């Protein structure tokens, strides 16, 4: 619709790690986030090498005049709330 063509990388704003994301999701579900245990990359047995720190840059999106998405924590809160409301009460546990 905007007629600003190109390849845009899109993610929520404010960087976070997988462990932080998982712990926050647990907390939003009323679970103990301390029970979510992180595992060092070296112990995960992945075949491909992974970057220690990788944050997606959305410069092209910004330069094209598009608004950046909201922070991940806000999006996660909404997602977990919607997920919880879409399940029958008997399946939550």
Phi, psi and omega per residue, in radians:
X1 nan -0.615 -3.087
X2 -1.378 -0.260 -3.102
X3 1.021 0.621 3.039
X4 -2.027 1.520 -3.001
X5 -1.408 2.688 3.085
X6 2.616 -3.075 3.109
X7 -1.745 2.122 -3.123
X8 -2.113 2.285 3.028
X9 -1.537 2.358 -3.048
X10 -2.370 2.240 3.076
X11 -2.697 2.904 3.043
X12 -1.213 2.768 -3.114
X13 -1.480 2.944 -3.115
X14 1.272 1.910 -3.120
X15 -1.114 2.633 3.019
X16 -2.714 2.778 3.090
X17 -1.643 2.908 -3.141
X18 -1.064 -0.684 -3.127
X19 -1.150 -0.773 3.117
X20 -1.058 -0.745 3.127
X21 -1.079 -0.830 -3.117
X22 -1.125 -0.726 3.131
X23 -1.152 -0.695 3.131
X24 -1.170 -0.683 3.096
X25 -1.094 -0.744 3.098
X26 -1.064 -0.802 -3.141
X27 -1.048 -0.752 3.131
X28 -1.124 -0.439 3.098
X29 -1.539 0.028 3.141
X30 1.426 0.292 3.124
X31 -1.703 2.851 3.138
X32 -1.370 1.939 -3.109
X33 -1.150 -0.361 3.105
X34 -1.187 -0.309 3.125
X35 -1.369 -0.230 3.074
X36 -1.475 1.982 -3.030
X37 -1.849 2.265 3.098
X38 -1.429 2.686 3.119
X39 -2.259 2.233 3.128
X40 -1.023 2.538 -3.141
X41 -0.932 -0.663 -3.112
X42 -1.058 -0.460 -3.113
X43 -1.626 -0.036 -3.043
X44 -1.491 -0.207 3.077
X45 1.177 0.491 3.108
X46 -1.350 2.466 -3.114
X47 -1.333 -0.690 -3.116
X48 -1.497 2.515 3.106
X49 -1.251 2.403 -3.136
X50 -1.977 2.571 3.065
X51 -1.249 2.555 3.077
X52 -1.229 -0.639 -3.095
X53 -2.475 2.078 -3.136
X54 -2.458 1.926 3.108
X55 -2.067 2.262 -3.123
X56 -1.267 2.283 3.109
X57 -1.665 2.397 -3.107
X58 -2.006 0.673 -3.102
X59 -1.072 -0.724 -3.119
X60 -1.104 -0.687 3.117
X61 -1.090 -0.808 -3.135
X62 -1.142 -0.800 -3.138
X63 -1.108 -0.487 3.121
X64 -1.412 -0.054 3.083
X65 1.562 0.196 3.090
X66 -1.451 2.591 3.063
X67 -1.304 2.492 3.088
X68 -1.346 2.596 3.129
X69 -1.148 2.968 3.131
X70 -1.286 2.929 3.101
X71 -1.084 2.627 -3.101
X72 -1.032 -0.614 -3.083
X73 -1.111 -0.639 3.089
X74 -1.200 -0.761 3.135
X75 -1.131 -0.702 3.136
X76 -1.132 -0.745 3.138
X77 -1.027 -0.781 3.116
X78 -1.149 -0.745 -3.129
X79 -1.079 -0.818 -3.124
X80 -1.126 -0.688 3.102
X81 -1.106 -0.756 3.124
X82 -1.166 -0.709 3.126
X83 -1.076 -0.766 3.137
X84 -1.150 -0.633 -3.111
X85 -1.370 -0.270 -3.130
X86 -1.594 -0.146 3.141
X87 -1.637 2.507 3.000
X88 -1.122 2.519 -3.085
X89 -0.965 -0.568 -3.104
X90 -1.218 -0.330 -3.103
X91 -1.617 -0.117 3.134
X92 -1.530 2.250 -3.129
X93 3.076 nan nan
